[in-house]
Amino acid sequence: MKRSILSIAITFAICLTSASMRAAETDQEVEARKAALDLAGAFSNDGFKIRDGHWSGTVKPNDHILIAVNLYSGNQYWFSVGAPDTATKLTISVYDETGKQVSTENYENANKVAAGFLPTSSGQYYVWVGLVDGTESSVCLVYSYK
């Protein structure tokens, strides 16, 4: 009995230590998230709510990342992506689950881009973010809905 309680206590301590040892965000990741949230904040003036959470990653020059999102018809969405100033030109597109690009309203301004649209059907969609010009950079995606 004492041995099982000790095992549980040790396991609990290891779990707590592992959780607290998560890598701290880099300055680039923080700057990317700030840029994305600044851009998303502009859409909140039009009644959009910023979805809880974000996606962060790294993109290389002339390369892209693909982020899967589940969307619902009847909602309107804006996907906002930010990066540090080292990313001098980003691009964004949205694709449906069959791989067909959907028509979006786009905003592009150097290290901040956004794409907005109203899905005609619920399901999985893919946000394509590319780095056209600049050096390898952290990027952050947040999205808003109404």
N, C-alpha and C positions, 0 to 999 in steps of 0.2 A: 504494500500500500504506500509506504513512504517512498519507495523507489518510483512508483508511477506518478506521484505528486511532484517529485523532483524532476522527472522527465518532462512533465507538462510545463513546469516553471522554466526549465532550460530552453525548451522549444519556444515558449512565449518570449523569452529574452532574446533569442536568436532572431525571431520574427521582428521584434521591435528594433533591433540593431540594424537589420537589413533594410527596413523601411526608412530609417533615419539616415542611411548611407547613400540614398539616391543622389545622383550627381546634381550639383547646383546648376541652374540655368546659366548659360554663357551670356556675355554682354550682347552678342549678336542675336541670340534668341529673344532676349528681353526687348531689344530695339525692334525686331521683326514683329513681335506681338503688339508693341505699342503702336507701330505704324498701322497694323491691321485693325486694331481697335479704334484708332483715330478715324480711319476711313469708314468703318462700320457705324461709328457714332453719327456720321452725317446722314445715314439712312434712317436712324432712329428718329430724326426730325420729321420724317414722312410716315411715322407710325410703325416702323419695323422694330421688332424685339430681337436683341442679340441673343443667340442661342448660347446656353451655358457650355463652356469648354472651348477648346481650340485644338488645332492640329499643327504641329511644328515638324520641320525637317530641313534638310540641306539640299540645295539644287546647284548643279555645276553649269558653267557656261555652255550654251547650245544644247542643253539637256532639259528634261522635264520630270515632273513628278505627277502621279495620278492618285487622287484621293476619292475613295468611294463614300457616298452619302446616301442615306435613305430619305426620300422626299415624298410629300403627299400632294395629290392634286387638290386644287382649291386654295392652297397657300401660295403666296408669292415669295421668292427668295432672292437675296443678294449674297454673293460669296465675295468676301473681302480678303485680299492677300497683301501682306506687308513684308518688307525686307529692309535690312540696313542699307545705308547709302552705297555700299559696295556693289549692290545690284542696281545698275543704272537703267535697265529696261526689262521689265517682266511682261509676260503675256498670259492670258487666261481664256479657257474655253470650257464648255460643259457638254457632256455626251450622255445619251440615254443608255439603258442596259444592253441595247443591241450594238452599241458603238457608233451610233449616228449622232453627229454634232447637232445640238439644238440651237435655235436662234436665241441670242441673248442681247440685252442692252449692256454695252461695255463702258467701263471707265478705265483709263490708263494714264498714269502720271509717274513716270520713272520707276521708283521702287514701291509703288502702290498700284494695284489693279483690282477691278471688281467686275463681276458679271451678274446680271439680274435676269430672272425669267419666272414664268408661271407654268409649272409642269401640267401637261394635259392628262397624265396618268401617274398614279402612285407607283413607287418602285425605287430601284437602285439607280443612281446617276453617278457620273464620274466628273470630277473637277480636274482639269488638266492645267498645270501651272508650269510655264517655261521661263528660263533665264536666257534672254536674247543677247544681253550685253552686260558686262561687269565680271566680277570675280565670284568664285564659289561663295554662296551666301546661305544663311539661315533664312527660312521663310515661315510665315505663320498664316494659317487660314482660320477665319471665323466666319460664321454665317448668320444672317438675319432673316426673319420671316414675319409675315403678317397674313 
